[in-house]
Amino acid sequence: MISLGGNAVGAVGTWSDPTDARFSWESKRNAHMLFWRSEDGGETWAPPVHIHPRGVVMHAYQDVLLRTSSGRIILPLYSSMGQGTWHHEGAPFVGGYWNGNYISTDAHFYDPHFSASYIVYSDDGGETWNTNRDGELIIHTEYGTNPEYTNEPSVTEVSPGRLLMIMRTGLGRLYQAWSEDDG
């Protein structure tokens, strides 16, 4: 959630059909990233607004919604592309035993998907949303090599109009990207 000034607040979340009991890649594909707005501090809420088109699998890391000093609302997202689930049968599955129970500690050690980070932003209090103009952020370590994924982005405003995004990668370190135009 973020403050929108006065008693107004905004919130982002993912909604999927509550009648769909499946928890699968297909049900995720049908989920929607939505923005809700309340003018009275959360007592009542306006109908939600779609942030992205249907069919695009979107994810937001927790607590990343930001309102910059200009009033722009920034939401860093990442899209995932690929088939199957996050863990394939027979693939490495990290974990251990604790009090006689196996506990998974799997953290994308085997990740069959590709992902790319970007932001969506709103200049009208969440009524409409746009995507950053320069496309998704991926990594090329050298000319002609395969691209590396980025995901789980988080953004902060370093100074008015200047934003820093930090992203997780499969390269064993975090990467950063800068915006000099408020995202």
Disulfide bonds with the S-S distance in Angstrom:
none
